[in-house]
Amino acid sequence: MGFGNEMKRIEALVQRFADNVAAQSEALLRGDARAGNKHAKQYIAAFKALRAIGDEGREALVPLMFEGRDDIRLMASAFLLRFRHEDARRVLEGLARGTGMTAFSAGEALKRWDERTWQLDPE
């Protein structure tokens, strides 16, 4: 696969990650846990595919931590806690100071990290 094709694949995986995080949030707001779980499986699969590429794949998710929807910023930061620890922690701490489900989830991600039970991207 050529470099251009690999970059397009990475971009598509990042988009799949973001789209499915957003879709999961919307499903959960509607009370549709089944659809939410379906979307969670999709963004987890996208992350695993990015992780299989290596640090270049992980690095492609970094911009999602800093702009756009809070739910996407949350999930990108949670998945990148080991790889980009300081940045991800700062984003999660900021989100945790808010209100609602995003704030709760950000706090839980940090709690799992601090307890050393976080397993989203093991070394």
Beta strands, then each sheet from edge to edge (+ up, - down):
end
